[in-house]
Amino acid sequence: MVDGDRCASSAADGARGVLGLVVGARFVRSALALLVSFFLCQSAVADTKIVGVGQSVKISVTADGTQPFTYQWYKNGAALSGATLADYTTAPAAAVTVVGSPDQYYASVTNAIDTTTSDIAYLTVVEPTPVAVISTQPTAKSVAAGGSATFTVVATGTGTLSYQWSKDGVTISGATTASCIVSSATSANAGSYSVSVINTVGGLASLPTVSNAVALTVALTAPTITTQPAPAARTAVTGEAVSFTVVVTGSSILSYQWKKDGVSISGATTATYSITNVSSTDAGSYTVTVSNSVGSVTSTAAILTVLTFPAPTPDGYATSVTGGVAGAVVTPTNASEFISYAQSTSAYVINVNGTLNLGATSIKVKSNKTIQGINGNSTLVGCLELSGGVSNVVIRGLNISNPGTTIVGGVYTDGGDGITIRNASNIYVTHCSFFDCADQQIEISNGADNVSVAWSDFTYSASQTVHRMSMLAGMAGSESKALHVTLHHNMWSTLCDTSMPSGTYGYVHLFNNYFKSPANTSGTVASDNAQFFAESNSYDQIKDPLYKQNVNTALNAGLIRSIGNAFSSCTGKAVDAGLDGVFTPTYTYDMLPAADVVTACTGLAGNNAGAASSSLTGYGAAISGPTDVVATGTAFTLTSQPSGFIGTSFQWRLNNFDISGATSATYVVSSAQAANAGLYTVVIARSSGDFVVSSPLTIALGTPGGNIGGSGTSPVAAAASNGGGGGGAPSVWYLALIAVLVAVRARKKTV
């Protein structure tokens, strides 16, 4: 089969116009199959007046069969000299073909088996369309780098005009109108520009009319910085990703070189310099020098400050918490970014810089997060909600507020909790300052478990006039099991009214907390099914400081075990005798005597320096002894195992009660009886005046070989922990230093 094609033209390769073509059909002979096609090709001839002069036809044949092939082309039956390839281009037509007498072309193709002749291709030469006439030629342009230039041609024709611009003989894609616009010119745009104009009438295209070639000159300019490295000052936390970006204008090619403290950084040669995992050694002054062939410019300095925070050391019931340490370190720049990170299922260490207003909707924090402030001004306004099975979260070094403004029926209709912990576990909150929350400052409820709140302070301002209920540890009507909560080295003070804490079914261990809120309504309240174990706390000018109650008589009344607490100028209900049997904490902890609690809490509790807020160093201890049940009537020995210190005195306890006369490093029972079964701990005094309470060991009576069945504790030495239960070594000079800190400490309690 033979088919024809019309060749469009361009200023680069010459105009091609179809003169006329008649095509035959494919045929197959012997061992060859031939497909013949052709198209007309005409060399570019500007302003030609000779009909058909310069126009040519290219004819092609395709053969299938055993190669090699040989070819011979024929015109009107005569072999064409030299036409021995698969295609043939005719000589330019000299005149219009006589009507009814087209030229006839065909090819013969030969291989070792046979010779096959193609169908005939008929060629008729017709008059070409009149060419376009250019009345106004484009003119040369000169622009500065970054400027714009426009080339324009004015042409006329008898039909439809089409345009194609070229630069240095190469077609410019998309430049197909009477104007060619060069925007944001660079040195690469400099060159020779021309346009080819074709006139098309009745579907037949004319020869191209090509304009004069004109030059575009681009004047090179030195680089100019339009945006200095941003941000100009950046505070980052170790492990975070940091980048600086500069925006520059100037002639290409621009080269970049970033420097730190004046020293070139290898490989830092783009407009943006990034550090994927910043460390303290990256802190410094960053500049970039931008150069081209004309000149160079150096940016102003961007200062990077790197903060390195100690790793959180959760303790109490939250000892196993790690937070977002496995994830990326990020510092959101606004509330939306913070919410996105907090609600992500990925692990993150989220740094808070400045104040972020989270809005009226609780932010549902997902598991495996560390949310921390970078300094004492780091503030969240709104509610962090940890619920629905969320676990492994650290919140530290923050000011947290969620105030109300509208009161209806004695409660606020807006605002809410500062932190809500519902059906969540393994939560550690430390060094946070809670103020002006319209509901609880912290709510722990709905089966939440293994929660520790340490070294935090709780206050209200006069603007919050109602519902100043600080902390709920178990909500009436919502609990069915114990909520294990540790509260240590916290401070409840200005205008806290009730719930410091209160709760139903909360198994709350309180030690070394300071309470001073004159004119309050009630203090620490163990309600239905709750068990509170209160040790070495300090209550000053508190009404109803520590008591239990039974609101729902279908449930058991609350229970309180109280050891070594101090009460000064307290009023209202008599302090509970604290002789109830309650749970024994499963962990070791370091505890100050009550007389030292005020100084420690007023100096260190709350958000003093973000995640860098300091605590007293704590120590730990364990007990070695039987890991199996003990047979009735046999002897057993318990041995104290202090970790990192030497004990100066010892007091053994059974189920949180002192064992009379048990004041040695070991405790021996010569004949075990039922009264000797239970949970043993040992209180070990240190030379600094604090006390370390060991993790417990269970003694159960029975037949040896059955082991304790998981109810006891193997003799494992406790590791020292930062802030683990408070204590440390509060020498006289150190306590004096804290007193100085108290005198100068300024708390920012505004939103």
Beta strands, then each sheet from edge to edge (+ up, - down):
strand 1: 4-6
strand 2: 21-22
strand 3: 28-29
strand 4: 32-42
strand 5: 55-64
strand 6: 70-75
strand 7: 78-79
strand 8: 87-89
strand 9: 103-110
strand 10: 115-117
strand 11: 121-123
strand 12: 133-136
strand 13: 141-144
strand 14: 149-152
strand 15: 154-156
strand 16: 160-167
strand 17: 170-171
strand 18: 179-182
strand 19: 191-201
strand 20: 204-205
strand 21: 209-210
strand 22: 214-219
strand 23: 224-230
strand 24: 233-237
strand 25: 242-249
strand 26: 255-260
strand 27: 263-264
strand 28: 272-275
strand 29: 284-291
strand 30: 296-298
strand 31: 302-307
strand 32: 328-330
strand 33: 348-352
strand 34: 355-357
strand 35: 363-364
strand 36: 369-373
strand 37: 379-381
strand 38: 384-386
strand 39: 391-396
strand 40: 399-402
strand 41: 407-408
strand 42: 411-412
strand 43: 419-422
strand 44: 425-430
strand 45: 433-437
strand 46: 442-445
strand 47: 449-454
strand 48: 457-459
strand 49: 471-473
strand 50: 483-488
strand 51: 491-492
strand 52: 502-503
strand 53: 506-511
strand 54: 514-516
strand 55: 524-526
strand 56: 531-535
strand 57: 538-540
strand 58: 546-548
strand 59: 559-563
strand 60: 566-568
strand 61: 589-591
strand 62: 617-618
strand 63: 620-624
strand 64: 636-643
strand 65: 649-654
strand 66: 657-658
strand 67: 666-669
strand 68: 678-685
strand 69: 691-693
strand 70: 697-699
strand 71: 721-722
sheet 1: 1+ 4+ 3-
sheet 2: 1+ 4+ 5- 8+
sheet 3: 2+ 11- 9+ 6- 7+
sheet 4: 2+ 11- 9+ 10-
sheet 5: 12+ 15-
sheet 6: 13+ 22+ 19- 16+ 17-
sheet 7: 13+ 22+ 19- 20+
sheet 8: 13+ 22+ 19- 21+
sheet 9: 14+ 18-
sheet 10: 23+ 25- 28+
sheet 11: 24+ 31+ 29- 26+ 27-
sheet 12: 24+ 31+ 29- 30+
sheet 13: 32+ 33+ 36+ 39+ 44+ 47+ 50+ 53+ 56+ 59+
sheet 14: 34+ 37+ 40+ 45+ 48+ 51+ 54+ 57+ 60+
sheet 15: 35+ 38+ 43+ 46+ 49+
sheet 16: 41+ 42-
sheet 17: 52+ 55+ 58+
sheet 18: 61+ 69- 68+ 65- 66+
sheet 19: 61+ 69- 68+ 70-
sheet 20: 62+ 71-
sheet 21: 63+ 64- 67+
end
